Amino acid sequence: MYNLLIVDDEQYAIDGIKVSLNWEEYHIEDIYTALNVRQAKKIFKDKKIDILLCDIEMPGLNGLQLLNKINEEYSEIIIILLTGHAKFDYAQIALKQGCFDYLLKPIEHKKIEETVVKALKNIEKKREHKEFLDIYNKFSELWKKQHP
């Protein structure tokens, strides 16, 4: 199961994303929302988030600033940035800072679906890799202890 956080300063944009897909079909259990970066930070402290859909242009701190914060403290989160402005420098900065994808508003439901499916596959690969490393390290330690 996965959790999703949508951050946008426009409530109708949040509502549109929430109803755009049958999230349960993709095993997204909880959808959290925030109208600004401050609210989003509070949610990150209280909840485990797997995917973040975040607007860039917001009053106060923006999505790129939140991206930096997440990269510092929650590097396992997949970040998909949204914007109504086709500014190349935003896209360039976002991708350099580890954004998974960058979508222009208005976003077709199909594009959101495709991007979220790719993000979920990425999360699964990371989880499988982590499980493999955990098992490998466990047996490696056992081997070291029993090796003459």
C-alpha positions in Angstrom: 0.0 0.0 0.0 1.1 3.5 -0.7 0.3 7.1 0.5 0.1 10.2 -1.7 0.3 13.8 -0.8 -1.0 16.5 -3.1 0.3 20.1 -2.4 -1.3 23.0 -4.3 -2.5 26.4 -3.3 -5.6 26.0 -5.3 -8.2 23.7 -3.7 -9.9 23.0 -7.1 -6.6 21.7 -8.4 -6.3 19.3 -5.4 -9.9 18.2 -5.8 -9.4 17.6 -9.5 -6.4 15.4 -8.9 -8.2 13.5 -6.2 -11.1 12.5 -8.4 -9.1 12.0 -11.6 -8.2 8.4 -10.8 -9.4 5.4 -9.0 -6.5 5.6 -6.6 -7.4 2.3 -4.8 -6.8 0.5 -8.1 -3.1 1.5 -7.7 -3.0 0.5 -4.1 -2.9 4.1 -2.9 -4.4 3.8 0.5 -4.4 7.4 1.8 -4.4 10.7 0.0 -3.3 13.7 2.0 -3.6 17.3 0.9 -2.0 20.6 1.8 -2.6 24.1 0.5 1.0 25.2 1.2 4.5 24.0 2.0 4.1 24.7 5.8 1.1 22.3 5.9 3.0 19.7 3.7 5.9 19.7 6.1 3.6 19.0 9.0 2.1 16.0 7.1 5.6 14.7 6.4 6.4 14.7 10.1 3.2 12.8 11.0 2.6 10.4 8.0 4.7 8.2 5.7 4.4 9.6 2.2 5.4 7.6 -0.9 4.5 10.0 -3.7 4.3 13.8 -3.7 2.4 15.7 -6.3 3.3 19.3 -5.8 2.6 22.6 -7.5 5.7 24.8 -8.0 4.1 28.2 -7.9 2.7 28.9 -4.4 2.7 31.9 -2.1 5.5 31.7 0.5 7.8 28.7 0.0 7.4 27.1 -3.4 7.5 23.5 -4.7 11.2 23.7 -5.5 12.0 24.7 -2.0 9.9 21.8 -0.7 11.8 19.5 -3.1 15.1 20.5 -1.5 13.7 19.8 2.0 12.4 16.4 1.0 15.7 15.5 -0.7 17.5 16.3 2.6 15.2 14.5 5.0 13.0 12.0 3.0 15.0 10.9 0.0 12.8 7.8 -0.6 9.8 9.9 -1.6 9.0 10.1 -5.3 8.3 13.8 -6.3 6.2 14.9 -9.2 6.1 18.6 -9.7 3.2 20.4 -11.3 3.0 23.9 -12.8 0.9 26.1 -14.9 4.0 27.9 -16.2 6.1 26.4 -19.0 9.3 27.9 -17.7 12.3 25.9 -18.8 14.5 27.0 -15.9 11.9 25.5 -13.5 12.0 22.2 -15.2 15.8 22.2 -15.4 16.2 23.0 -11.7 13.5 20.4 -10.7 15.1 17.6 -12.7 18.6 18.5 -11.4 17.3 18.3 -7.9 15.9 14.8 -8.3 12.3 15.4 -9.3 10.8 12.2 -10.8 8.7 14.1 -13.3 7.5 17.5 -14.2 4.0 18.0 -15.5 2.3 21.1 -17.0 -1.2 22.1 -16.0 -3.8 21.6 -17.0 -2.9 17.9 -16.8 -4.8 15.2 -18.6 -6.0 12.4 -16.3 -4.2 9.9 -18.5 -0.9 11.7 -18.0 -1.3 11.7 -14.2 -2.1 8.0 -14.3 0.9 7.2 -16.5 3.2 9.2 -14.3 1.9 7.7 -11.0 2.2 4.2 -12.5 5.8 4.8 -13.4 6.4 6.2 -9.9 4.9 3.1 -8.3 7.0 0.8 -10.4 10.1 2.8 -9.3 9.1 2.5 -5.6 8.6 -1.3 -6.0 12.1 -1.6 -7.6 13.6 0.3 -4.7 11.8 -1.8 -2.1 12.8 -5.0 -3.8 16.4 -3.8 -3.9 16.3 -2.8 -0.3 14.9 -6.2 0.7 17.7 -7.9 -1.3 20.4 -5.8 0.4 18.9 -6.5 3.8 19.0 -10.3 3.2 22.4 -10.1 1.6 23.8 -8.2 4.5 22.2 -10.5 7.0 23.8 -13.6 5.4 27.1 -11.7 4.8 27.3 -11.0 8.6 26.5 -14.6 9.4 29.2 -15.9 7.0 31.7 -13.5 8.5 30.9 -14.7 12.0 31.3 -18.4 11.0 34.2 -18.0 8.7 37.5 -19.3 10.3 
